[in-house]
Structure formats: C-alpha cells, structure tokens
Amino acid sequence: MAETRTIFTRANLFDGEGPGRPGAHVVVEGRHITQVGDGPAPAARPGDRVVDLEGRTLMPGMCQSHFHSCFGVFGGSISSPILGLEASAPFLTIVATRNLRTVLDHGFTSVVGSSNGDYIDVALKEAVGQGIIEGPRIYACTREFMTTGEQADGENRTWFMQIGNKGLTRKLDGPEAWRAATREDLGRGCDIVKISAGPGHGSAPARDYAYLTDDELRACVDTAHERGKKVRAHCPTRTAILQCARAGVDVIDHADRMDDECIEAILAADSFVLPSMLWSVRFLEMAENWDHSAGPFPIGEGFSESTDQVLDRLRLIRADFEHTCRMLPRAIEAGVKLVIGDDFGTPIMPHGEEIAEFEFYVKTLGIPTLEVLRWATRGGAELMGALDRRGTIAEGKLADLLVVDGDPLTDITCLRDPANLHAILIDGRMLKDALPA
C-alpha cells in the first residue's frame, strides 16, 4: 500500500546546490523525497496533502556545525572557575535540551557538537533518537582534549583549589594517553573528538605555536579514523593549522592565521574549515569600546592586566581578525570546504542568533549568499558523512526540509525570525507546521 504523500507545489526551490528554481514541485513520501521537478506537480492520490507554497522557499534543513550544547547557563555568563562547571550535570542537560530546541526552531535540523562534559551530547542524541525529546540530528562531541598548561587548562588559574572535575576539558599528555582517551570517548557514543591544538581566537591572540606533539596528534586522529569517526581542532595558529591538516584533522576550527601554505595543506587533507568569525566581531565591538583608562583589569583568580597590556592584546586580536577577513575569500576561491557555526551561548552571542553569522559573511565580507547557504546545508551533511542521505533536495534523499516565507538567496535576513519558518521537517515528519491546510 502506497504511503500518504505531501506534495509541495509552486515552490521557490533552493536545493542546496545551485540558484533558486521558481515554480518547482517536491514530493515527500514517508521519510524520503521521491520526486523533484519543475512545472506542474503529479496528480494527487487519495489521502495526499497538496501544499501550494505560492513562491515560498523550500530548502534543505541547515546544520550548526559548532554546537556547544551546554553553553548558556544563567544567560551565558561564565560563573565558574572552570568552563563546564557552571551548574550540575543534570541542570546542564536541561539547558542543553532547551538549546537544542532553540536551534531546531531556527531551522537547524542537524548539529555537530563542539565539546561538552559528562557525555551530554551522547545523552541528547539517544533521547532524540528514541523520541523522548524533539530535536535536530546530533553528531555528538567529546570533552575538549588538551595538553597540560595550555590556554584551555582551567587549572592554570585554579590549581590551588584542587578541583577534581575538569568540566568540559580533559587533560592528556603523551601519545598513549591521547590514544586511550580517544578510544574511551568514541566507545561511549561520541562521533567526533574535539582537541585544543593552539592558542588564540576571538578574545585572545593567536600566538604562533602548537600544543601537541606530532605523535600525540596522530595517536588521536589515527585512532578516530580507524573507527570511522572524526576529529575537530581549536586551531587558530599557522603552526597548528599546518600540523593538524598534515595529520588529517577533519575540521579546522577558526583558522585565524591561515595562509596560502595552510590552504594547500587543508586541500590536500580534504579537511573542512569552520571560521566562526562572529565571536571575534562581537568581542571586538565590545572590548574596543571599554574605558581603557580604568585598569588594572582582572583576568582570573589573582591575575590582572595593565591598560597597556590590554591595548596590546586587542591590537593583536584585531590583526588576527583582519588577516582572517583577507584570507577567507582566498580559501573559498581555492576550493576549501567550509561549514557554518560559532560559539553561541554567551551573553554577547546567545543561542538563537545563528543567522547573524551568515549576515556577517554576506554583508561584510561580500561572500555570495549561495555559498554561505551551501556551507549550512550541503556542507554540514558532508561533514557528518551523510551527504548521500541529506543536505540537498534530490530524489531518494531524506526529507529534512524548511519552508521559508521569503527568499534567503536574495535576503539572508529572512532566516533570522523563526516566524518565517512555516514548516520544519526531519525524516519527512513535520516538527513545525504553519502551512495552509
């Protein structure tokens, strides 16, 4: 017996690949897209639902590829000595469930995790998979693996507190420790390993060195790849970018100091770059307007910076940002694969403002809207290893779809307001339905 179909007619179709196609039709049957075409739709069968989109845009669901599930406790303020200890694990899980719903309501039908404690991403993935909660597809991330004494090591400022719980970080030294931790976290259900590869990004300068030895990095990457899993790296510095690309790291996060040699190495590795530049924009807008005459400025337990030190740091951060602005178009032209996402969940960048990142790339850097939307649709699916199943609108693919009141290809801001999303589908199932009956 044939399944009931949903037939979308007169759509402005953005298929995740090319320009919009007005007057298109798409047929969804069960979980899958069974027909995509131009002109008149097929005749309806008894029980079919025919939806005249009247020019609304039909597009693939988007992917937030740098999702910090637990960011955003108490309005996003960092109120604990170590990141990830703002509240208990049960409370953080509730916050993460809310954040997951927020990104879904804004059109993100998939997320790729970027560090969390207590395997909360794994719990969310299982809860969504079992239908306990509604949310996007989840590519679950580990804690952030790091070496002793580096920027992400919370004990640099809190060693005297003797805190046993390291929050969302995991400290590792030596290849065998990196290999064992990778095996353990992947065995517990994680899909992607997060590592801290070099200093800087956004609120700190990218000082040019790498944290890991080559042997430590390869122990992690090779172990993950043997198991069909992936590795992402907080990787602002040129040295760390080159090291990570040459080791086969799958996602180079931030890439602040990427240059032409880095681009060549990234292309050779077939790695993704996730530039996440909105955090830098928001931080510099705030920090460069501080009253810098009021120092010293506290930067941690018992530590402070003078006015001159703060101004020097801001100059370096601004230089990193402007370098990335120059290099990103060159990376795109060279064919580097990019994906979308940023460190949402802080007071200056709360969850739900994801489209502001799109707007920066389009309006400030002049990157074509089609390119940015492909990062968010096709790119995210490819990163998750699922481009053969979703990420574009084509016959045989899963029906992860959005119906948008407006045309994001000509006005990206129409995606900002969730009220403009008239339908959200995952696996052909309507998770939001504000369409005509």
Secondary structure by P-SEA (a helix, b strand, c coil): cccbbbbbccccccccccccccbbbbbbcccccccccccccccccccbbbbcccccbbbcbbbbccccccccccccccccccccccccaaaaaaaaaaaaaaaaaacccbbbbcccccaaaaaaaaaaaaccccccccccccccccccccccccccccccccccccccbbbbccaaaaaaaaaaaaaacccbbbbbcccccccccccccccccaaaaaaaaaaaaaaccccccccccaaaaaaaaaaccccccccccccaaaaaaaaaacbbbbccaaaaaaaaacccccccccccccccccccccaaaaaaaaaaaaaaaaaaaacaaaaaaaccccccccccccccccccccaaaaaaaaccccccaaaaaaaacaaaaaaacccccccccccccccbbbbbccccccccccccccccccbbbcccccccccccc
